[in-house]
Amino acid sequence: MTMFDEEMEKVEEGAVEAAADATPEAVAEDAPVANEELSESREPTELSGQSEEAETAEPSELSGQSEESEESEPSEPSELSGESEESEESELSEPDQEAMMNLDLGTPRQIKQGDLISGAVVQVRDDEVLIDIGGKSEGVIPRRELALKDADDVLENINVGDVLDVYVLRVDNDEGHLILSKKRADRAKALDFLEKAMEEKTELAGEVVRVVKGGLLVDVHGVRGFVPASLIERGYAGDLEKYLEKILRLRVIEFDRSKAKVVLSQKAILQEEFLKAQKELWETIEAGEIRKGTVRHLTNFGAFVDLGGVDGLLHISELSWGRVKHPSDVVQEGDEIEVYVLSVDKENKRISLSLKQVQGNPWDKVDENYNVGEIVTGKVMRTVSFGAFVQLEPGVEGLVHISRMADYHVVKPEDVVNAGDEIKVKILDINKQDQRISLSIKDAQENKTEDKGNNQEGSEQSHTSSSSVGVNLGEVFGDLLTRAEHK
């Protein structure tokens, strides 16, 4: 008790000294009456003579201040109570500890369902991935929530330390255990991207994943979008199955985030490019040029060729130097060809093209490829009353006059040849300037007979010379038989 009394006396002396140190102005303003009492109690005899009654003294008597004074905090009753300095320090430290606890627990308590957060991967398991989100426990991403498709591939490519954006599906308990989804976070980011793409008219690439009624479903940045059939091509799309698993060039034309509705168009891009190319082509194209184009459509009278925004007509007469029954005999839709620009009518938007001009006129080299007296193979193209026209190569035809068809009188050419027959003809004359060649079937056959006779004679001579021993009927009657044969 003695030690306790001595300690309390020290506390009381300190409290009194603190009260004495208070400025007169502050004391005067807050408690003038108390100042008088305090001045009287400053006598040394009265301060030293205080007994245990000081422990029960009223706060106004000990501090000389009223409860309303803000500057006389050291003389509050709590400082004059029986508590030690250690208890004061503990009272001051408690708010700091509570603040720290609230800080630690604040992260998981503030996170709620629907939030988008980031976290580092701390563990990769077969069926889930653990994420450190800064709370007391890790968040969990189930395998099914890793990606919209190919979750196994995504799982294989995730490593410890990777930072992932995740969506909070739910909070399981009071400790802040979180169930997270990466695919929903990816979807949310994809929707943001698509919304911005629509505003900026950005071109996107989308894979066709399904053919549905009225159009195609495409995968664009992990989001399913719809492409109406009328917005696939500039023209009619036709069979939609041919687009399955193809990559389309797309632009977002309608977007509704609440319904996750995305409508896209490839036609918008193609039409824009078509108009731009069309303008450039009309500004630059001139007759006499050779241009590349794509065969778009065939008709009975020719083919339409896309030169890059503008279609030109390739007439059937300009397809080949030879005769063409139908354009499909020479070109097919989708073929990429080089064409010669015959004429350009910019006022009426018409372009005439030629394919045979690019290939070159075969008559320019006819005298290099053929010689008079030469026997060649040709194809009968058609017959007329005075003979037959035989094609030696596309664009080069010669006439076999009816008098040159056989070594006997021919009433009509069809008695000897018909269209489509391949025959041997002899070149009698070449007129390069007038593009005419005279041919003969009869002379070609006579030459063939002479060659055959020469071969037979040479064969008999070799047979006779090879027989040097014995006598046979050939040696006795050979000359007689030969003469009879000639007669």
Protein Blocks (a to p, Z undefined) as FASTA:
>chain_A
ZZmmmmmmmmmmmmmmmmmmpcfklmmmmmmmlmmmmmmmmpfklmmmpcfklmmpcfkl
mnopafklmklmmmgmklmmcbdfklmmmmmmmmmmmmmmmmmmmmmmmpcghiacdddd
fbdcfkbccddehiabdcdddfklmpmbhklmmmmmpcehiacddddfbdfblnopacdd
fklmmmmmmmmmmmmmmmnopacddddfbdcehiacddeehiacdddfklmbmbdnbjak
lmgopacddddfbdcfklopacddfklmmmmmmmmmmmmmmmmgcghiacddddfbdcfk
bccddebhpacdddfklmpmbdcfbfklmmcehiacddddfbacfknopacddfklmnop
aklmmmmmpcehiacddddfbdcfkbccddfbghiacdddfklmbccdcfbfklmbcchi
acddddfbdcfknopacddfklmmmmmmmmmmmmmmmmmmmmmmmpmgdcdfklmmmmmm
mmmmmZZ
